[in-house]
């Protein structure tokens, strides 16, 4: 019987280049949520008379979005990179490390993304929060 996956992420990193490895300098402090939402486009593939009038479809291009959120660390280099990537329409790489002691290729995933929304939240009784939507720019790869 298969075991459930533990909902623990060792670290989240944001890198300016595709070749950057996870390190202390690109670790995103303060981010507490980063679900990966994958979808696929579909096209209708049925024709008249097939399956007694029931439609069929086939998948085409796949995509993903990663909404991240947490506490803003204004002077942290990764938070600055996140904001600048939004302002300048740049591709950055989100590195999600699930098991840093695993062999290379099974430590986690590297996601090429563009920041398509960015928000800093403020209330009078709490710390400043940050949330952003990261939209996929190609296939994720193993880390």
Long-range contacts (C-beta under 8 A, 24 or more apart in sequence): 8-98, 9-34, 9-96, 9-97, 9-98, 9-108, 10-97, 10-98, 10-99, 10-100, 10-108, 11-97, 11-100, 12-68, 12-94, 12-95, 12-96, 12-97, 13-78, 13-94, 13-95, 13-96, 13-97, 14-78, 14-81, 14-82, 14-92, 14-93, 14-94, 14-95, 15-92, 15-93, 15-94, 15-95, 16-81, 16-92, 16-93, 17-93, 18-93, 18-110, 18-112, 20-93, 20-95, 22-95, 22-97, 22-100, 22-107, 22-108, 22-143, 25-77, 26-77, 26-78, 26-95, 27-78, 28-68, 28-70, 28-76, 28-78, 28-79, 28-82, 29-73, 29-76, 29-78, 30-70, 30-71, 30-72, 30-73, 30-76, 30-79, 30-130, 31-68, 31-69, 31-70, 31-130, 32-69, 32-70, 32-71, 33-67, 33-68, 33-69, 33-70, 34-66, 34-67, 34-68, 34-94, 34-96, 35-66, 35-67, 36-64, 36-66, 36-96, 36-109, 36-111, 36-140, 37-64, 37-65, 37-66, 37-67, 38-62, 38-63, 38-64, 39-63, 39-64, 39-65, 62-139, 63-135, 63-136, 64-111, 64-135, 64-136, 64-140, 65-116, 65-133, 65-134, 65-135, 65-136, 66-94, 66-111, 66-113, 66-133, 66-134, 66-136, 67-131, 67-132, 67-133, 67-134, 68-94, 68-130, 68-131, 68-132, 68-133, 68-134, 69-129, 69-130, 69-131, 69-132, 70-129, 70-130, 70-131, 71-127, 71-128, 71-129, 71-130, 72-120, 72-127, 72-128, 72-129, 72-130, 74-128, 79-130, 82-115, 82-118, 82-130, 82-132, 83-118, 85-114, 85-115, 86-115, 86-116, 86-117, 86-118, 86-132, 89-114, 90-114, 91-137, 94-134, 95-143, 96-143, 97-143, 104-143, 105-142, 105-143, 106-142, 107-142, 107-143, 108-142, 108-143, 109-140, 109-141, 109-142, 109-143, 110-140, 110-141, 110-142, 110-143, 111-136, 111-140, 112-136, 112-137, 112-138, 112-140, 113-137
